[in-house]
Amino acid sequence: MPDAPDPAAEAVQVTLLIQADCALCDHAKAVLARVAADRARDARRKGQRSARDGWLAVMVLGTAGDLTFDHPTLLLFFESLAQTNLPLAVHVGWSCPALNNIYSHIYPSGVIAFLVPVMMGLVALISGGVLDRFPDLRVTFLEAGCQWVHFVLERMDHRFRRTRNQLSTFHSQTAPRHDLPPMDYVRKGNLFFSTEADDVLLPHVIDLVGADNMVFGSDMPHGDREPFVVRKVKERKDISDSAKLKILESNPARLYGLPL
C-alpha cells in the first residue's frame, strides 16, 4: 500500500460501496477519471511509476442500478479502468431494483435477484461491445459459482448465430452489436470465472472455457463460508492437478497482475 494518500483509495472505496440505487454514480466515475489522469501524469513525470501501484482491482455488482454495463453513461467508467489497467471484479449482489422489487422474501430473491446480475454483467460486456472497445480489459465474475457459465455462453452463441444470420433480416434490433462470436472473447484469456469448491459442473466449464480462465475465491472471513475450503479444491478427483494449480495460483496472479 502506498504511504502517501492516493486517489485510487477513494476510487476503490467508492466502487466497493456501490448499491442498487447508485448507477455507478457520477462521483465514482469522476474519481476513477481523476485516478487515471493523476497516474498518467505521474508516469510521464517519473517514468518508472506503475500506473496502479498498490491497487489490484475495482469491484462492482453486475448492474449499475437498472442500467447494464453497456449503457452509454458508463463509458467513462470503463475508459478509466482501461487507462489504469485495473481489472474489473463483478460480484454477486442485489444491484438491480427492477429484479429486487419482484420479491418480498429474501430466500427466492437470493436465488435470482442476488445472482442474475452477474450473468447480466457478462452478457452486457460482450453484447454491448464493451469488450470490443476495450479489448485488454480483464474481468472476473465472483461468488456466483461457475455452473451458470455454460448456460449463458451457449445461449449467447445461439442468439449470435441465429440473429445475425436470420432474425436480423426482419428486425434490426435483433442484430448483434459485438464483432466476434461470444466464445472468442473468452478465448482471448481476459475473462475469469470463479468456481465454488463443490461446483459439480466445474469439469464441464473447464472443458468449455479452459482451465486458464478459472479462479477461486475463499472469501474468508465470511459468515456462510467454511474454513479450509481450498483443501476441498485440492482434494477434488475430477479435475487435474495442473488445473488446480492454475485455478488457485497462476490465474489469480495473472488476473490481478501479481508475481508468482
C-alpha positions as CSV (number, residue, x, y, z in Angstrom):
1,M,0.0,0.0,0.0
2,P,1.4,3.5,-0.8
3,D,2.4,5.5,2.2
4,A,1.1,8.8,0.8
5,P,-2.6,9.4,0.3
6,D,-3.7,8.1,-3.1
7,P,-6.8,8.9,-5.0
8,A,-7.0,5.3,-6.0
9,A,-8.0,4.5,-2.4
10,E,-11.1,6.7,-2.8
11,A,-11.9,5.0,-6.1
12,V,-11.8,1.5,-4.6
13,Q,-13.8,2.5,-1.6
14,V,-16.5,4.2,-3.7
15,T,-16.9,1.3,-6.1
16,L,-17.0,-1.2,-3.3
17,L,-19.9,0.7,-1.8
18,I,-22.0,1.0,-5.0
19,Q,-25.5,-0.2,-4.2
20,A,-28.6,-0.9,-6.2
21,D,-29.8,2.7,-6.2
22,C,-26.4,4.1,-7.3
23,A,-25.9,3.7,-11.0
24,L,-22.1,3.7,-10.9
25,C,-22.6,7.2,-9.5
26,D,-21.0,10.3,-11.1
27,H,-18.7,10.6,-8.1
28,A,-17.3,7.1,-8.6
29,K,-16.8,7.8,-12.3
30,A,-15.2,11.1,-11.6
31,V,-12.8,9.6,-9.0
32,L,-11.7,6.9,-11.4
33,A,-11.1,9.5,-14.2
34,R,-9.1,11.6,-11.7
35,V,-7.1,8.5,-10.8
36,A,-6.3,7.8,-14.5
37,A,-5.3,11.4,-15.1
38,D,-3.1,11.5,-12.0
39,R,-1.4,8.2,-12.7
40,A,-0.7,9.1,-16.3
41,R,0.8,12.5,-15.3
42,D,2.9,10.8,-12.6
43,A,4.1,8.1,-15.0
44,R,5.1,10.7,-17.6
45,R,7.0,12.8,-14.9
46,K,8.7,10.0,-13.0
47,G,9.0,7.4,-15.8
48,Q,9.1,4.4,-13.6
49,R,6.0,4.7,-11.5
50,S,3.4,2.0,-12.1
51,A,0.0,3.1,-13.3
52,R,-1.7,1.4,-10.4
53,D,0.8,0.7,-7.6
54,G,-0.8,-0.7,-4.5
55,W,-4.3,-1.4,-6.1
56,L,-5.4,-4.6,-7.6
57,A,-8.9,-4.3,-8.9
58,V,-12.2,-2.3,-8.9
59,M,-15.2,-4.3,-7.6
60,V,-18.8,-3.6,-8.6
61,L,-22.0,-5.5,-8.8
62,G,-23.4,-6.9,-12.0
63,T,-25.5,-3.9,-13.0
64,A,-25.4,-0.2,-12.3
65,G,-28.9,0.0,-10.7
66,D,-31.2,-0.6,-13.6
67,L,-28.5,0.1,-16.2
68,T,-26.5,-2.6,-17.8
69,F,-22.8,-2.2,-18.3
70,D,-23.2,-1.3,-22.0
71,H,-25.2,1.9,-21.2
72,P,-23.5,4.9,-22.7
73,T,-23.4,6.8,-19.4
74,L,-20.9,4.2,-18.1
75,L,-18.3,4.7,-20.9
76,L,-16.2,6.9,-18.7
77,F,-16.0,4.2,-16.0
78,F,-14.6,1.7,-18.5
79,E,-12.3,4.2,-20.0
80,S,-10.8,4.8,-16.6
81,L,-10.3,1.1,-16.0
82,A,-8.6,0.8,-19.3
83,Q,-6.3,3.8,-18.6
84,T,-5.3,2.5,-15.2
85,N,-5.0,-1.2,-16.3
86,L,-7.2,-2.2,-13.4
87,P,-9.2,-5.4,-13.7
88,L,-12.9,-5.3,-13.0
89,A,-14.3,-7.7,-10.4
90,V,-18.1,-8.3,-10.9
91,H,-19.6,-9.6,-7.6
92,V,-23.0,-11.0,-6.8
93,G,-25.4,-8.7,-5.1
94,W,-28.9,-7.1,-5.2
95,S,-27.8,-4.4,-7.8
96,C,-30.9,-4.3,-10.0
97,P,-34.0,-2.7,-8.4
98,A,-36.3,-4.0,-11.2
99,L,-35.4,-7.5,-10.2
100,N,-35.3,-6.9,-6.4
101,N,-38.8,-5.4,-6.4
102,I,-40.3,-8.6,-7.7
103,Y,-39.6,-10.4,-4.5
104,S,-41.0,-10.0,-1.0
105,H,-38.8,-12.7,0.6
106,I,-35.1,-13.0,0.8
107,Y,-34.8,-16.7,0.1
108,P,-36.0,-16.7,-3.6
109,S,-34.5,-13.2,-4.1
110,G,-31.2,-14.7,-3.0
111,V,-31.5,-17.3,-5.7
112,I,-32.5,-15.0,-8.5
113,A,-32.1,-11.2,-7.9
114,F,-28.8,-11.7,-6.0
115,L,-27.2,-13.9,-8.7
116,V,-28.6,-12.9,-12.0
117,P,-26.9,-9.5,-12.2
118,V,-23.6,-11.3,-12.5
119,M,-24.9,-13.0,-15.7
120,M,-26.3,-9.7,-16.9
121,G,-22.8,-8.2,-16.4
122,L,-21.2,-10.8,-18.7
123,V,-23.9,-10.5,-21.3
124,A,-23.7,-6.7,-21.4
125,L,-19.9,-6.6,-21.6
126,I,-20.0,-8.9,-24.7
127,S,-23.3,-8.0,-26.4
128,G,-22.9,-4.3,-25.9
129,G,-19.5,-4.1,-27.5
130,V,-17.6,-3.1,-24.3
131,L,-15.0,-5.8,-24.8
132,D,-14.6,-4.7,-28.4
133,R,-13.9,-1.1,-27.4
134,F,-11.6,-2.2,-24.5
135,P,-10.1,-5.4,-25.7
136,D,-7.4,-5.6,-23.0
137,L,-9.9,-5.2,-20.1
138,R,-9.6,-8.0,-17.6
139,V,-12.8,-9.1,-15.9
140,T,-13.6,-11.7,-13.2
141,F,-17.0,-12.8,-12.1
142,L,-17.1,-13.6,-8.4
143,E,-19.1,-15.7,-5.9
144,A,-21.7,-16.9,-8.3
145,G,-20.1,-20.2,-8.8
146,C,-19.4,-21.4,-12.3
147,Q,-22.4,-23.5,-13.1
148,W,-24.2,-20.7,-14.9
149,V,-21.3,-20.1,-17.3
150,H,-22.1,-23.0,-19.7
151,F,-25.7,-22.0,-20.0
152,V,-25.2,-18.3,-20.6
153,L,-22.4,-18.7,-23.1
154,E,-24.3,-21.3,-25.0
155,R,-27.4,-19.1,-25.2
156,M,-25.3,-16.1,-26.3
157,D,-23.7,-18.2,-29.0
158,H,-27.1,-19.5,-30.1
159,R,-28.5,-16.0,-30.3
160,F,-25.4,-14.6,-32.1
161,R,-25.6,-17.2,-34.8
162,R,-29.4,-17.2,-35.2
163,T,-30.0,-13.4,-35.1
164,R,-27.0,-12.5,-37.2
165,N,-27.9,-14.9,-40.0
166,Q,-31.7,-14.9,-39.8
167,L,-33.7,-12.7,-37.5
168,S,-31.8,-9.5,-38.2
169,T,-33.1,-9.5,-41.8
170,F,-36.6,-9.0,-40.3
171,H,-35.7,-6.7,-37.3
172,S,-32.5,-4.7,-37.0
173,Q,-32.7,-4.7,-33.2
174,T,-32.0,-8.4,-33.1
175,A,-28.6,-8.0,-34.8
176,P,-25.6,-8.4,-32.5
177,R,-23.7,-5.3,-31.6
178,H,-20.4,-7.1,-31.0
179,D,-17.9,-8.1,-33.5
180,L,-16.9,-11.7,-32.5
181,P,-18.7,-14.9,-31.5
182,P,-19.1,-14.9,-27.7
183,M,-16.6,-17.7,-27.1
184,D,-13.9,-15.7,-28.9
185,Y,-13.9,-13.2,-26.1
186,V,-13.4,-16.0,-23.6
187,R,-10.6,-17.5,-25.7
188,K,-8.7,-14.2,-25.5
189,G,-7.9,-15.0,-21.9
190,N,-9.2,-11.8,-20.2
191,L,-12.4,-13.2,-18.7
192,F,-12.1,-15.2,-15.5
193,F,-14.9,-17.2,-13.9
194,S,-14.8,-18.1,-10.2
195,T,-15.8,-21.5,-9.0
196,E,-17.1,-22.8,-5.7
197,A,-15.2,-25.7,-4.2
198,D,-18.1,-28.1,-4.7
199,D,-19.4,-26.9,-8.1
200,V,-20.3,-30.3,-9.8
201,L,-20.2,-28.8,-13.3
202,L,-16.6,-27.4,-12.9
203,P,-15.1,-30.1,-15.2
204,H,-17.6,-29.2,-17.9
205,V,-16.9,-25.5,-17.5
206,I,-13.2,-26.1,-17.7
207,D,-13.8,-28.1,-20.9
208,L,-15.8,-25.1,-22.3
209,V,-13.7,-22.1,-21.3
210,G,-10.4,-23.7,-20.4
211,A,-8.6,-24.0,-17.1
212,D,-6.7,-20.8,-17.8
213,N,-9.9,-18.8,-17.3
214,M,-10.9,-20.1,-13.9
215,V,-10.2,-18.7,-10.4
216,F,-11.3,-19.5,-6.9
217,G,-12.1,-17.2,-4.0
218,S,-12.3,-18.5,-0.5
219,D,-14.0,-15.2,0.7
220,M,-12.8,-15.6,4.3
221,P,-13.8,-14.5,6.8
222,H,-17.4,-14.6,5.8
223,G,-20.4,-15.9,7.7
224,D,-21.5,-18.6,5.3
225,R,-18.1,-19.8,4.2
226,E,-16.5,-22.9,5.5
227,P,-12.9,-22.8,6.8
228,F,-10.1,-24.5,4.9
229,V,-12.2,-24.7,1.8
230,V,-9.2,-24.5,-0.5
231,R,-8.4,-28.0,0.8
232,K,-11.6,-29.2,-0.9
233,V,-10.5,-27.9,-4.2
234,K,-7.1,-29.6,-3.9
235,E,-8.8,-32.9,-3.0
236,R,-11.1,-33.0,-6.0
237,K,-10.6,-36.0,-8.2
238,D,-12.5,-34.8,-11.2
239,I,-10.0,-32.0,-12.3
240,S,-6.3,-32.3,-13.0
241,D,-3.6,-31.1,-10.7
242,S,-2.4,-28.7,-13.3
243,A,-6.0,-27.2,-13.5
244,K,-6.0,-26.9,-9.7
245,L,-2.6,-25.0,-9.8
246,K,-4.0,-22.6,-12.4
247,I,-7.3,-22.0,-10.5
248,L,-5.6,-21.4,-7.1
249,E,-2.4,-19.7,-8.1
250,S,-1.4,-18.7,-11.6
251,N,-4.7,-17.5,-12.9
252,P,-5.4,-15.1,-10.0
253,A,-1.8,-13.8,-10.3
254,R,-2.4,-13.1,-14.0
255,L,-5.8,-11.5,-13.3
256,Y,-4.5,-9.2,-10.7
257,G,-1.0,-8.6,-12.1
258,L,0.7,-10.3,-9.1
259,P,4.1,-12.0,-9.3
260,L,4.2,-15.7,-8.6
